[in-house]
Amino acid sequence: MYKYTDFDEAFVRERVAQLRAQVERRIDGSLTEDEFKPLRLMNGLYLQLHAYMLRVAVPYGTLNSAQMDRLAHLAETYDKGYGHFTTRQNIQFNWPELRRVPDMLSDLADVGMHSIQTSGNTIRNVTADHFAGAAADEIADPRPVAELLRQWSTDHPEFQFLPRKFKIAITGSPNDRAVIKSHDIGLRIVEQDGVRGYEVIVGGGLGPTPMIGKVINDFLPEAHLLPYVEAIVSVWNQIGRRDNKFKARIKITVHEHGIDEIRRRVDARFAEILPGFSGVDQQILRSIEAQFAPPAFKTADTRGYEAARLANPAFRSWSDTNLTPHRAEGYAIVSISLKKHGATPGDATAEQMRVMADLARRFSHDELRISHEQNVILPHVHRDDLPQVYAALRDADLATANIGLASDIIACPGMDYCALATARSIPIAQEIATRVDALKIEHDLGHLKIKISGCINACGHHHVGHIGILGLDRAGVENYQITLGGDHTETAAVGERAGPGFSATEIVPAIERLMLGYLDLRETEKETFLQAYRRLGPAPFKAVLYPETARKEARNAA
């Protein structure tokens, strides 16, 4: 993985010193909060509902054991003993004292971490497939390209005051685990006739106006990626709307001008700036790639793993659910669920972070990943080591066997923390997970993505959930809308609103009806919720959600 150069070290230290001086001026009153706001946002420091919140960057979701240990230290020393992993592959600390934030950033800099550009109208943390470098279906590891994009975008003089925030995601696999079609720019590594390049998608996004991105270039040569991405951002920076923040994202620009006109403008800008790159970006990329060489995998057999599966039903259930095939024979990708039934999705205590760091050191070639689904990944674990990994996770309360199932819920912090939220997310997620566990239907339900947002900004990705839940304020009362049929993968789709919303006391019973109804509606036990919805359409699912309406319609029809 990438290690700081002397330049990186000096750059980050200088930013820490700048913020330290700005914090001192805010505390002594030399800066008002309005004056301080743009300065703190440049360093990922928000003012939330109850306190400041620091968002720490985990670029493309990759970190090592020392960095995870340092996050544990921050949680214990500056916060309330835990951190919250987000859908941007970052971590948030919700309770830091303002005066101590520069110390937090200095501690992070000691292990090659920072919070730069995790907020503000700039290019945010570049995200990637959380199985990058390990997945069996991968064409190439996308993280070197993500690192190149990070270096290029950090403090880019043209792109520090964009019309709105800008997000880039990249995958090296045909199976999209990075939600690339819901980003401002989505990149997929592809091959044509043995030649590698990129499919470039532009104009995706969620929020108040959800849109699936459109292909602007179906095969961009590898060497042209950086100038082409710069051309896209440059064109949007020139013509994107600044009169209304809800219409400022590039998805609106693409919608208003049309993809053909955007393509024409991007191609023209690309032709202008391409000569200025002169291959320097490719030289930098080659040096970055050398730091992402695969680890030295061992070739031991897996008889111990198979024996453990036969001997321990709980281990077998966990391994059936939380493991993903690895590109190296005898290895597996381990997904650690941060979604114990009834717990806050994405939260991890300092002690749990230390356990995960230790497991990475001992069993995963010192690598961890954060997923956009708010879980943690050990990307390279030999199968014979899995019984020891499972035992340690079980002891740390991290062995919930629910990856990809109904209780593996994505949820934003909602009104418990966020100043923008209009409804609670966390309690609803907790109640749904607890109910699913009580009914013992989770494995019968199979692959089911439930996503919850506490406002229209859609930080919980509810638009692309198989079942999406959006919390809103209706005359001072929390009201929850349900969307159905969303999909964040390569077959991406925005979910359809099912009908009227439900109160806070009604929403969990409504979701229960929906899940039980699906079990009756599916054609076979292998047909997933999304497959059943696409086969049948919304009508039978709406009838399950709104039984009184269905009965009235039936009586009228009779």
Helices and strands as residue ranges (DSSP letters): H 6-27, H 33-41, E 45-47, E 52-56, G 59-61, E 62-63, H 65-78, E 82-85, E 91-93, G 98-100, H 101-109, E 127-128, H 143-153, E 168-171, G 180-182, E 185-192, E 195-202, E 214-221, G 222-224, H 225-239, G 245-247, H 250-257, H 259-273, G 274-276, H 280-290, H 303-311, H 313-322, E 323-325, E 331-336, E 347-349, H 350-363, E 368-370, E 376-382, G 383-385, H 386-395, E 410-411, G 414-416, H 426-439, H 442-445, E 450-453, G 462-464, E 467-474, E 477-484, E 496-497, E 502-503, H 507-521, H 529-536, H 539-545, H 547-557
